[in-house]
Amino acid sequence: MSVFDKKHLDQARAEGRVCERCGWMITKKRWASGKHLCFSCEDALKGVNVKGGYYPYQDEPPEKTGNTT
């Protein structure tokens, strides 16, 4: 974390503008509109921008289960 981020995080904590789920800072604009979750947690709850899982290893052969998709 850069010094710039640390300064803003400390300021947000002092003002109480931290996410209810993860503890990260919330922007002043979002806080003023009554939102108490950060962008990442809000997206995760919606199911947006969330990766569906890990990719298989490069040297691992594909599983042959017989299912076709």
N, C-alpha and C positions, 0 to 999 in steps of 0.2 A: 504494500500500500504506500502510495506516495505521501509526501508531507502535505500536499494539497488536499488529498482525500482525508487524511487524519484530522486536519484542521476542521473540515466541514463535518466530519462524523462527530467530533467532540462538540461542535456547536449544535448539531442536531440533537445529540443526547442531552445537552444542557437545556434545550428548549422542549425536550420531550417528544421530538419528531422522529421516533424510531418505529420500525415495522413491528406489528404485534406477533408475527410468526417467526421472522428470522433475526430481528434486531438491527437491520440495516437502516440507513437514514432515508427519510421521505422528503421529497422536495417541498419547499414552502408553498408552491402552487397547489400541489396535491393535498397537502395538509389543510390549506385554507378551504378547499372544496369538500373537506370532511372525510377524505380517504385515509385509512389507517393501515394500509398495506402498501408495500413497495411494488414497483412494476413487475419484478420477477415473481413474487408470490401471487400477485393478481393473475398473471399469465398462467402460472402453474395451476391455480384453482380452476381456470377456464379450460385448461388443457391445450393452451396455445404455446408455441415455441418450446415444447417439451420433447426431448428426444425419446424415441420409443424403445430404446435399449442399446446394448453394445453390439458392435459389428463383430462377426466371427474373426478369429485370427487369420492373418494372411496365408499361413501355411496349412491351415486346417481345411480338409476337404468338406464340401457341402454334405449335409445330412441327407440321406436317401430314405425318407420315411414312407414313400409311396403316395404321399399327398400331392395333388397338383393344385396350383393356385393360379 
